[in-house]
Amino acid sequence: MSTTRTTTCPFCLNGCTSGVSFDGYQYRMDYAVDAHVNRGRLCPRGNSASIVVDHPKRLSYPLLDGRETTWQQAGELVRQWLRAAGAGGLAIVYSRGRAADEVRRLHGLARELGTPYLACGHVEPENAFNHRLAGVEDATLEDVQSAKAMLLVGDVFNTSPVASWRMLEARYADRKNRLVVVDSLRTRQSGFAHVFVQVRPGTEPFALLALAALLDRRLSGVDVDRHAALAGVERGLLETAAKALEPKTPGFVGSAMHPGRVRHPALHSLASQLVARAAKKPFTGFRETALPFGPTGFSSLREAVAAGKVKMLFWTGGLYPGSYHELMPELDKVEHRVATAIFVPDPPIPGLVLPLTAELERSSVGGSYWGEVKRAPVASPFSGSRGFADVLGLLGRAEEADVAAPKPESVEAVIAMAAGAVAAERASDGWLLVGEKKAIGIRGFFDDEETILVNAADAGRLEVDDEDYVAVKGPVAEAAFQVHVSGQVPPGVLCVGTNVHRNRALFPLGVDPATGETVVGPARVEVEKAGVKVGPASETRAV
Amino acid sequence: MAKRIVLRMDYCIGCRSCEAACRSRFKGEARIRYGEVGATVFLPLSCRHCEEPLCAAACPFDVIRKDKETGLVLRSSFHCVGCRSCALACPFGAIDTRLLRRASQKCSLCSDRTEGPRCVTSCPTGALQFVEVGEPGEPRVGVGYAARHANWRRP
């Protein structure tokens, strides 16, 4: 007989209620059709939750340099390394997969140990939604459902598919209702738009600032024509969008950011909120996880690691084991490395890797777009894995500590930040590789993302057609992809999925000069037709 | 009256959640396929459980049969030899030519689940619906889709 337990889906911040049933042999997803937020509906990520629980590649024992070891030996090693590094040489990094209460516990531990380095390694641009603009309200479910004018920046539908149904209901509720989409790619979401503003990749903030200036004539310091030209859109189109979003019409503004598509994450976030403020509408930043930045910036931490100041690194979260090369090539300089993982790292990574329980196997407290949610464990802990508190116990005991929220930015600060970005804007030629975050692409389970989207005109230039292969060489890595000729991308732009680490490695890490934060923006690449299939795209090689 | 999956094209966002739900349950089998129309339109293709199924007629081993009570066109995975005749015969392209565990993949409308197919329950926007055939309230499909695409507009 099977038992079903319900919890809140951990894979994005929509807060969907999902059920997991266990028949004594296998975990399967179930659907809570009476749930207020999602009515039983689940996106591909939510549907794959049960696959994670009993996946054959789950890690069930600690690994030391790729070899099996015991928890007792691992504990002794951690304590020994901690004594050798000292509190001043220890760095703690958290990334995707950590809930709010777990991050608070990490902050408490860092204070207790006195380590100077505590950073958020979640370098996805969506984390820049931590930047808030003063005077902008958070949208509620009712705001979305009753909206008559909506602005969506980026691919919100793919970031939170279940959140999109209320938007579509609102769009179709009345023929006068309007949906405006600002994006660099012609995604499926753009097919629903009444006004689609297609901008050059990475220039969304300029189009948004121009839109805000058209909505609020009192906004000074924004040259509408200049900003529209930088974004590659006509002023008339922005005026049509501004008319659809006029302040007296109830609605909301939603924004999403994707790795490899955003060049100015903080400005992108703040410019989206500036439009919301100018249009007098509430705002939601759609993202998969909400993690505070941490007292040490990730870029500063990378500098400290490169300078040899960090002797021991404790990394807990989803990105490290698979993103070793593209995240921190300087990591080789750290003598002792400890990471938590749910899956067996492939390829093996040096240092100590500790098996952690998956999201569905432990209780946690997390945020959602629509309020705070609590998650209950719905599956038994995987054999050999341990809970987060137990793993932290190897470093020391600490209580949860408060994490200070960032101070809201002023409109003047946003305009000044934009002026800096405009001054630094340079025209350049060549192929531009951008990223797409597909909901189906979670961890490569359903879509291994071995295709690259190429515009029909570019396909002619490259003399390739569907199912041919092209070799893409980026600043830090190269890989081969199968061509899919598509109208989603404009000429000169290529697009790959960024859910798998192999593709993400093509996008080098940069630094946002305005905030000093790490940026994963569009990459300049070289492309040529591969005469024969040059091997699976999974073989990304460092250049 | 028999129930069937109906797609409201106006609401499909192409997230492929239907496919993920199907694969999660059937151990890697995606019994619902999808097709792309242009750059921005996406169509899930599920078995229509035809009145006179051509896949059943084409099957050389009578592995596919139409259930007289429920009207479902069901396949026995144990007896399927993977000859792909059903995939070639299906006029809607709803059966994939790729085999899994040496058998063709055929939708059974989640006959193991009383609440209806998983793809319908999990569809994030409610684009997939499980309705009685000929039901008066059957959704008008594709009205908005037609309105937002130049090919379908009157000049």
Interface residues (C-beta under 8 A of the other chain):
Chain A: R28 M29 Y31 V33 N38 G40 R41 L42 C43 P44 G46 N47 S48 S50 I51 F157 N158 P161 V162 S164 W165 L168 Y172 R186 T187 R188 Q189 S190 G191 F192 A439 I440 F446 D447 S486 G487 Q488
Chain B: D10 Y11 I13 G14 C15 R16 S17 E19 A20 A21 R23 S24 R25 G38 A39 T40 V41 F42 E115 R118 T121 S122 C123 P124 T125 G126 G144 R148 H149
